[in-house]
Amino acid sequence: DEADLLSDRLAIISSGELQCVGTTMYLKRKYGEGYNLIIELTSRSNENELKQDFRNPIMNRNSPLNSIHFVKLTEFFRKFMFDIRVKEQHGDQIIYVLLDDAEHTKIFPTMLAEFDQNKTKYHIKTYGLSNCSLEQVFLRVADEIKRSEDYERLSCWKKIQN
């Protein structure tokens, strides 16, 4: 958080080599997933909903997340952006990833205004929208470095075998 607030530019170095450099916003756009939309649903309200959920084959039966509301919620967001994806789902909480580009971010105000008007309909307790963190950027860069190193090792091993 401090690096995000205090720095103009950020450089990521691994094994003495410069991996990337740029403003925090640039690095978040290049290496981040986008925006996280974190939604907490209200607890299940009645036994009939539970029975309907149990019959729904697309949801994990062990998940307490109400599948009916989950499906309706996902359909709602796909009206605005077809490429929204589910990042995580735990209990009554779901996290969607929204792309961070001009085309998508200009839709946010309209989408969230309509979402606010329909919170009761979709059984929303709370929600929040956040940009990716620098930690996610560092983890993504580290993962790319590891993949590159693994590929190089595999290539060397294949050359030795031939």
BABAZA-816851 format. One record per residue: x, y, z of N, C-alpha, C, O in turn. Coordinates in steps of 0.1 Angstrom, whole numbers, plus 5000, padded with zeros to 4 digits. Layout:
BEGIN
XYZXYZXYZXYZ;...
//
This chain:
BEGIN
500849885000500050005000500950135000500550224993;501950125008502850245008503550274995503550384990;503950164988504550184975503550244965503950324957;502350194966501350244957501050394960500850474950;501050444972500850584975501950674973501850784969;503150624976504350714976505250714964506050804962;505050614955505950614944505350664931504150654929;506150724923505750774909505950664899505050634891;507050584901507250474892507850364901508350384912;507650244896507950124904508750024894508350014883;509849964899510549874892510549734899510749734911;510349634892510449494898511649424892511849414880;512549384902513849324898513849184904513449154915;514249084896514348944900515748894895516048904884;516448834904517748774901518648874895519448844886;518548994899519449104894519049154880519749244875;517949114875517449164862516149244863515249204871;516049344856514849434856513749354849513949324837;512649334855511549264849510549354843510049324832;510249464850509249564845509449694853509949694864;508949794846509049924853507850014848507450004836;507250094856506250184852505450234864505850214875;504450324861503650374872502850254878502650154871;502350274890501550174896500350144888499950024887;499750244882498550224874498850144861498150054858;499950174855500450094843500649954847500149864840;501349924858501649794862500349714865500249594862;499449784872498149714875497349684863496749574862;497449764853496649734841497349624833496649544827;498649624833499449524825499349384832499249284825;499549384845499749254852498549224861498449104865;497749314864496549284873495449214865495349214853;494549164873493349094867492249194864491449164855;492249304870491249404868490649444881491249444891;489349474881488649514893487949394899487549304892;487949384912487249284920485949344925485949444932;484849274921483549314926483149204937482949094933;483249244949483049154960481549174965481149284970;480749064965479349074968479048974979479448854979;478349014989477948935000476448924999475749025000;475948804998474448774997473948765011474648725021;472648795013471948765025471848615027471848545017;471748575039471548425042470348375035469348455033;470248245033469048195027467848215035467948205048;466748255029465648305036464548195040463948205050;464448095031463447995035463747855030464647835022;463047755035463347615032463047585017463747505012;462047655011461747624997462947654988463347584979;463647774991464847804983465947704985466647664975;466047644997467147545000466747424991467747364986;465547384991465147264983465447284968465847194961;465047404963465347434949466847434946467247384936;467647484955469147484954469647344953470547314945;469047254961469547114961469347044948470146964944;468247084941467947024928468747084917468747034906;469347194919470147264909471447194906472347204915;471647134895472847054893474147144890475247084891;473947274887475147344884475947394896477047444894;475447384907476047434919476647324928476047214928;477747354935478247254944477247244956476947334962;476847124958475847094969476347134983475547164992;477647134985478247174998478347325000478647365011;478147394989478247544990477047604996475947584991;477147695006476047755012475547875003474447935006;476247904993475848024984474547984977474447874971;473548064978472248044971472448044956472648144950;472347924950472547914936471547984927471948034916;470347994931469348074924469748214922469748274912;470148274934470548414933471848434926472048534919;472748334927474048344920473848344905474448424898;472948254900472748254886472048384881472448434871;471048434888470448554885471348674885471348764876;472248674895473248784896474148784885474548884879;474648664881475648654870474948694857475548754849;473748654855472948694843472848844843472948904832;472548904854472449054855473749124850473749204841;474949074855476149134851476549114837477149194830;476148994832476448954818475649044808476049054796;474549104812473849204804474749314800474649374790;475649354810476549474808477849434802478449504794;478449324807479749274802479749124802479749054812;479749074789479748924788480948854793480848734796;482048924794483348854798483648864813484748844817;482648894821482848894836483048754840482448664834;483948734850484148594854484148584869484448684876;483848464874483848444888485248404893485848314887;485848484902487148454907487148354919487848264919;486248384928486148304940484648304945483848394942;484348194952483048184958483248114971483647994972;482848174982482948124996481748155004481448275005;481048055008479848085016478848165009478548134997;478448275015477548365008478248485001477648584998;479548464999480348574992480748524979481248414977;480748614969481248584956482048704951481748814954;483148674944484048774939484048764923484448654918;483648864916483748864902484948954898485349044905;485548924886486649004881486049074869485449014860;486249214869485749294858487049354852487949394858;487049344838488249394831488449544833487549624835;489749574834490149714836490649784823491749794820;489649824815489949894803488850004801487849994807;489150094792488150204790486750154786485750214791;486650054778485350014773484549954785483349984786;485149884794484449824805484249934816483149934822;485250014820485050104831484050214828483450264838;483750244816482750344813481350284815480350364817;481150154816479950084819479650084834478450074838;480650094842480550074857479450164863478550114870;479350294860478350374867476950334864476150324873;476650304851475250254848474950124854473950104860;475950034853475749894858475549904874474649834879;476349974881476249984895475050054900474450024910;474650154892473350234896472150134895471350134904;472150054884471049964883471149854893470149804899;472349814896472549714906472149754920471449684927;472449884923471949944936470449944937469849914948;469749964926468249964926467649824928466549814932;468449724925467949584925468649504936468549384936;469249564946469949494957468949394964469349284967;467749434967466849354973466449234965466349124969;466249264952465849154942466849044942466548924941;468149084942469248984941469748944955470748874956;469048984966469448944979470848984983471648894988;471249104980472549154983472549214997471749305000;473549175005473749235018474649355017474349465021;475849335011476749445008477549404996477649294991;478249514990479149484979480249594979480049704985;481349564972482449664971483149634958483249524953;483749744953484549734940485949784943486049894949;486949704940488349754943489249714931488949614924;490249794929491249764919492149664924492249644936;492949594915493849494920494949564928495149684927;495649494937496649544945498049524939498149444930;498949594944500349574939500849434943501649384936;500349384954500749244958500349154946501149064943;499149164941498749084930499649104918499949004911;500049224915501049254904502349174907502849114898;502849184919504149124922504048974920504848904915;502948914925502648774924502548724909503048624906;501948804901501748774887503148774880503448694872;503948884883505248894877506148774881506848714873;506048744894506848624899506448494893507248414890;505148484890504648364884505148354870505548244865;505148464862505648464849507148434848507548364839;507848484858509348454859509548304861510348244854;508748244870508948104873508548024861509247924858;507448054854507147984842508247984832508547884825;508848104830509848124820511048034824511647974816;511448034837512547954842512247804840513147734836;511047764843510647624842510747584827511147474824;510347674818510347644804511847624799512147534791;512647714804514147704800514747574805515447514798;514447534817514947414823514447294814515247204811;513147294811512547184803513247184789513547074784;513447294783514147304770515547244771515947174762;516247284781517647234783517647084785518447014780;516647034793516546884796516246814783516846704780;515446864774515146804761516346794752516546694745;517146904752518346904744519346804749520046744741;519446784762520346684768519946544764520746464761;518646524764518146384761518346354746518546234743;518346454737518546424723519946414720520346394708;
//
